[in-house]
């Protein structure tokens, strides 16, 4: 880019400004004449002549890319499956979800992009459930143009794997086992809440089984659900602080391996997760059985998107794990049914 000063008091600078890019907002009083990034055309010269001060502009060189086109290119290199991009506006292009799913962001590569001069890419947080047409991120340039070679560096960082994507939820078949004695409206509310959550992701509940609070009964219930095709097992009730808890004791009986007991989250620290092969099994503590805002609701979208949840994944929940209050509501799936319990 080559700096250029347009001086309306010198008519020759006006005619020479054709094709140059204005670098500032230009107004007369409260009336805006031109936005930053505006490319000057023949029809602009009369209005430019009314401005009573010099105007800063640049002339683009062969390797330069205007801010709007550069933002569009940047957004395309960031966006993966499940994402569409908007038209540029004032050097910014938005990335929007085109389906319900789990937002995944490669934070290291996004940071690498933002280390490059003149570029800005900003997003929501990783691993949250999003709806169609949610604004997930924005891409823009800081100056009115950047070099094509700079965008080539973004292409190297982006590689062949998407930096941002929305993973579709899978229609998992879910078996639910409860060891708490629930009756009447309490039982109805529990089953309705769990069913609505699973169906929100596109899954289905194979059934609800109430068993004795005894490891043998629970292990048989797990195996029965697996035999009819369950891809996720939820257990309701129990006490994860009890080393003799029946559900935990049932895990080795079905060849399941515990990933982590407890999660660094409040509310919901009594959550636990195990796997039997590729089948996740996790506990719905009493508060999770009715609420829509606990650790179970943070992990459930990951599982419904087909992700294998590791101990590092669960340990990372501690950052942002203080979930009390409305300020953390964005971290939970935007379930489209009414609240059925206390958060």
Order of alpha helices (4+ residues) and beta strands (2+ residues): beta-alpha-beta-beta-beta-alpha-beta-beta-alpha-beta-beta-beta-alpha-beta-beta-beta-beta-alpha-beta-beta-alpha-beta-alpha-beta-alpha-beta-beta-beta-alpha-alpha
